Amino acid sequence: MERPPALDAAAAVVTLIGHSTFLIQTQAGHLLTDPVYSEHAGPFGIVGPRRVRQPAIRFEDLPPIAVVLLSHNHYDHCDLPTLRRLASRFDPVVITPLGNARLVQSAGIRRVEELDWWQHATISPMPIAATPAQHFSARTPIDRNRALWSGFVIEAGRRRIYFAGDTGYASFFEEVPRRMGALDLSLLPIGAYAPRWFMQPIHMDPAEAVRAHLDLGAPESVAMHFGTFQLTTEGIDEPIRELEVACRAAGVPLQRFRVPKFGESIRLDP
C-alpha cells in the first residue's frame, strides 16, 4: 500500500488507486474518480467480480476529498458502499451525468450535481465539465439507459486532465480538445474488451485507446480500467501487453502512453 504523495507546488498529482479510481490532488482540492473500494464489483459490494489487486492507497490514508467524479452507474464505477464511506468521512460534492443523482443520494451524499455532455459544473471548487462517452448504463435488468454516462475534463490551474470514464472508440475524442482546450494528460481505459463482437461498441481495446490518445493530442496518456477486476474474457494482464504492441505499431513512444504501477503518481507542474 502506498501513501498519497505530497502535492507541494505541483498543479496536480494523479495517482492510480486501481481500475478507474484515481486520486487527483490539486491546489483547489482533491478528487476521486469512480471510487471503488469494495472487494467485489457488484451489488452490495459482496457479489460480482472479485478484486485481484487491492486499492493502492488505503481508504484510511486518503487526503480530504472535496469532489467525486462518477462517470456512470455500473457497479465497477459506482460503488455505493464506498460512496457511503466517503459521505461519512469527507462530505464531498459528487459530479455525475444526468439521471444519477437519486442513486448517489441513496448513499448519503448531500451535494450532487448532474451534468449533460459539455456542461460545466457550478458547485465544484475547480472547473469541471462533462464530455461524451460511448457506453450504456444499468444497475438492474429493468433500468437500462435511464441514466447518462460521460467522461470529464478537470482544470487544475493552467493544466487540463481528461478522464474518459468507460467508453468505446468514437469520433468525439477529436472534439474534446477543440471544445475544452488543449489537454495535458488523458486517462484512458484499455481493458474489458473481449470478445470484440460483443464489447467493441462499449469498451476500447488497446489499439483503439492508442487512436484515442492520438485524437486527443495530450502529450501523455495513462492507462486505466485494467488489472483489478476480471470483467471479460481477455487475460488480466493482456491489456498491458497489447497496449505496448499497439503503441509500437502506431509509432507512439511508450513513455507517451504509460501503464502506471498501482500507486504510481504523475505530477503536472504549474
Secondary structure as UniProt FT lines:
FT   TURN            8..9
FT   STRAND          12..18
FT   TURN            19..20
FT   STRAND          21..26
FT   TURN            27..28
FT   STRAND          29..33
FT   HELIX           43..45
FT   STRAND          50..51
FT   HELIX           59..61
FT   STRAND          67..69
FT   TURN            75..77
FT   HELIX           80..90
FT   STRAND          93..97
FT   TURN            98..99
FT   HELIX           101..105
FT   TURN            106..108
FT   STRAND          111..115
FT   TURN            117..118
FT   STRAND          128..131
FT   TURN            141..142
FT   TURN            144..145
FT   STRAND          151..156
FT   TURN            157..158
FT   STRAND          159..163
FT   HELIX           172..180
FT   STRAND          185..189
FT   HELIX           196..199
FT   TURN            200..202
FT   HELIX           206..216
FT   STRAND          221..224
FT   TURN            236..237
FT   HELIX           238..250
FT   HELIX           254..256
FT   STRAND          257..258
FT   TURN            262..263
FT   STRAND          265..268
//
